Amino acid sequence: MKQYLLSVWSIEGDPSPSPEEMDKIFKDVDAFNAEIQQSGEWVFAGGLHPVSTATVVRSRGGQVTTVDGPFAETKEQLGGFWVVKAADLDAALSLAARAAEACAGPVEVRPFQEEPEG
């Protein structure tokens, strides 16, 4: 089975869900997580703190610099992710549809690169 990244995106400046909506989202995500853990599709997952907590590390010519804040200057920010196992892209898209419903937001699907045989 291939592994896929299901990434959850939010848009900076969009209104935050109400506490009641957040409670429902947390419960729905917990239920989705339990389902894919039981089915064997789960690899791991995580939610991220706000982009304001990000630090970018660069290394060029032996010089290391760190900068507070996100790397990309964009309104769309990564908020969390799942790494799942799926038979193919269609199966991964099916999982992503359930994930998007659970987290009430868009979910991007990307396959991991295959490891070279050796």
C-alpha positions as a Markdown table, in Angstrom:
| # | Residue | x | y | z |
|---|---|---|---|---|
| 1 | Met | 0.0 | 0.0 | 0.0 |
| 2 | Lys | 1.1 | 3.5 | -0.8 |
| 3 | Gln | 1.3 | 6.3 | 1.8 |
| 4 | Tyr | -0.5 | 9.6 | 1.3 |
| 5 | Leu | -0.4 | 12.9 | 3.1 |
| 6 | Leu | -3.8 | 14.3 | 3.8 |
| 7 | Ser | -3.2 | 17.9 | 4.8 |
| 8 | Val | -5.7 | 20.2 | 6.4 |
| 9 | Trp | -5.7 | 23.9 | 5.3 |
| 10 | Ser | -7.1 | 27.0 | 6.9 |
| 11 | Ile | -7.3 | 30.5 | 5.6 |
| 12 | Glu | -5.8 | 33.2 | 7.8 |
| 13 | Gly | -8.5 | 35.8 | 8.6 |
| 14 | Asp | -11.5 | 33.5 | 8.1 |
| 15 | Pro | -13.8 | 33.5 | 11.1 |
| 16 | Ser | -13.0 | 30.9 | 13.7 |
| 17 | Pro | -15.6 | 28.3 | 14.4 |
| 18 | Ser | -17.7 | 28.8 | 17.5 |
| 19 | Pro | -16.8 | 26.7 | 20.6 |
| 20 | Glu | -19.8 | 24.5 | 19.9 |
| 21 | Glu | -18.6 | 24.0 | 16.3 |
| 22 | Met | -15.1 | 23.2 | 17.5 |
| 23 | Asp | -16.4 | 20.6 | 19.9 |
| 24 | Lys | -18.3 | 18.9 | 17.1 |
| 25 | Ile | -15.2 | 19.0 | 14.8 |
| 26 | Phe | -13.0 | 17.5 | 17.6 |
| 27 | Lys | -15.5 | 14.7 | 18.1 |
| 28 | Asp | -15.8 | 14.0 | 14.4 |
| 29 | Val | -12.1 | 14.0 | 13.9 |
| 30 | Asp | -11.6 | 11.6 | 16.9 |
| 31 | Ala | -14.2 | 9.3 | 15.4 |
| 32 | Phe | -12.5 | 9.4 | 12.0 |
| 33 | Asn | -9.2 | 8.7 | 13.6 |
| 34 | Ala | -10.6 | 5.7 | 15.4 |
| 35 | Glu | -12.1 | 4.3 | 12.2 |
| 36 | Ile | -8.9 | 4.5 | 10.2 |
| 37 | Gln | -6.8 | 3.1 | 13.1 |
| 38 | Gln | -9.1 | 0.1 | 13.3 |
| 39 | Ser | -9.1 | -0.4 | 9.5 |
| 40 | Gly | -5.2 | -0.3 | 9.4 |
| 41 | Glu | -5.1 | 2.8 | 7.1 |
| 42 | Trp | -3.7 | 5.0 | 9.9 |
| 43 | Val | 0.1 | 5.8 | 10.0 |
| 44 | Phe | 0.1 | 8.9 | 12.1 |
| 45 | Ala | -1.5 | 12.3 | 12.3 |
| 46 | Gly | -1.1 | 15.6 | 14.1 |
| 47 | Gly | -2.6 | 19.1 | 14.5 |
| 48 | Leu | -0.4 | 22.1 | 14.4 |
| 49 | His | -0.2 | 25.2 | 16.5 |
| 50 | Pro | -1.0 | 28.5 | 14.7 |
| 51 | Val | 1.4 | 29.7 | 12.1 |
| 52 | Ser | 2.5 | 32.5 | 14.4 |
| 53 | Thr | 4.5 | 29.9 | 16.4 |
| 54 | Ala | 6.5 | 28.8 | 13.3 |
| 55 | Thr | 10.3 | 29.3 | 12.9 |
| 56 | Val | 12.1 | 28.9 | 9.6 |
| 57 | Val | 15.6 | 27.5 | 9.7 |
| 58 | Arg | 18.0 | 28.1 | 6.8 |
| 59 | Ser | 21.5 | 26.8 | 6.2 |
| 60 | Arg | 23.6 | 28.2 | 3.4 |
| 61 | Gly | 27.4 | 27.9 | 3.2 |
| 62 | Gly | 27.7 | 26.8 | 6.8 |
| 63 | Gln | 25.7 | 29.8 | 8.0 |
| 64 | Val | 22.5 | 28.9 | 9.9 |
| 65 | Thr | 19.8 | 31.5 | 10.4 |
| 66 | Thr | 16.4 | 31.3 | 12.0 |
| 67 | Val | 13.4 | 33.6 | 11.4 |
| 68 | Asp | 10.2 | 33.8 | 13.3 |
| 69 | Gly | 7.0 | 33.2 | 11.4 |
| 70 | Pro | 6.0 | 31.1 | 8.4 |
| 71 | Phe | 8.2 | 30.4 | 5.4 |
| 72 | Ala | 5.4 | 31.2 | 2.9 |
| 73 | Glu | 3.7 | 34.6 | 2.9 |
| 74 | Thr | 0.2 | 33.3 | 2.1 |
| 75 | Lys | -3.2 | 33.4 | 3.7 |
| 76 | Glu | -3.6 | 29.6 | 3.4 |
| 77 | Gln | -1.8 | 27.8 | 6.2 |
| 78 | Leu | -1.3 | 24.1 | 7.1 |
| 79 | Gly | -3.2 | 23.3 | 10.2 |
| 80 | Gly | -2.8 | 19.6 | 10.6 |
| 81 | Phe | -2.4 | 16.3 | 8.7 |
| 82 | Trp | -2.8 | 12.6 | 8.5 |
| 83 | Val | -0.4 | 10.1 | 7.0 |
| 84 | Val | -2.4 | 7.2 | 5.8 |
| 85 | Lys | -2.0 | 3.9 | 3.9 |
| 86 | Ala | -4.2 | 3.4 | 0.9 |
| 87 | Ala | -4.3 | 1.0 | -2.0 |
| 88 | Asp | -4.4 | 3.8 | -4.6 |
| 89 | Leu | -5.3 | 7.4 | -5.2 |
| 90 | Asp | -9.0 | 6.7 | -5.3 |
| 91 | Ala | -8.9 | 5.1 | -1.9 |
| 92 | Ala | -6.9 | 8.0 | -0.5 |
| 93 | Leu | -9.4 | 10.5 | -2.0 |
| 94 | Ser | -12.2 | 8.6 | -0.3 |
| 95 | Leu | -10.4 | 8.9 | 3.0 |
| 96 | Ala | -9.8 | 12.6 | 2.3 |
| 97 | Ala | -13.5 | 13.2 | 1.7 |
| 98 | Arg | -14.3 | 11.7 | 5.1 |
| 99 | Ala | -11.4 | 13.7 | 6.7 |
| 100 | Ala | -12.7 | 16.9 | 5.1 |
| 101 | Glu | -16.2 | 16.2 | 6.5 |
| 102 | Ala | -14.8 | 15.5 | 9.9 |
| 103 | Cys | -12.5 | 18.6 | 10.2 |
| 104 | Ala | -14.9 | 20.9 | 8.3 |
| 105 | Gly | -12.2 | 22.2 | 6.0 |
| 106 | Pro | -10.3 | 21.4 | 2.8 |
| 107 | Val | -8.0 | 18.5 | 2.7 |
| 108 | Glu | -5.2 | 18.2 | 0.1 |
| 109 | Val | -4.0 | 14.7 | -0.9 |
| 110 | Arg | -0.4 | 14.0 | -2.0 |
| 111 | Pro | 1.3 | 10.7 | -2.4 |
| 112 | Phe | 4.7 | 10.1 | -0.8 |
| 113 | Gln | 7.6 | 9.4 | -3.2 |
| 114 | Glu | 8.4 | 5.7 | -3.7 |
| 115 | Glu | 11.6 | 4.5 | -2.0 |
| 116 | Pro | 14.1 | 3.2 | -4.5 |
| 117 | Glu | 14.5 | -0.5 | -4.5 |
| 118 | Gly | 17.9 | -1.5 | -3.5 |
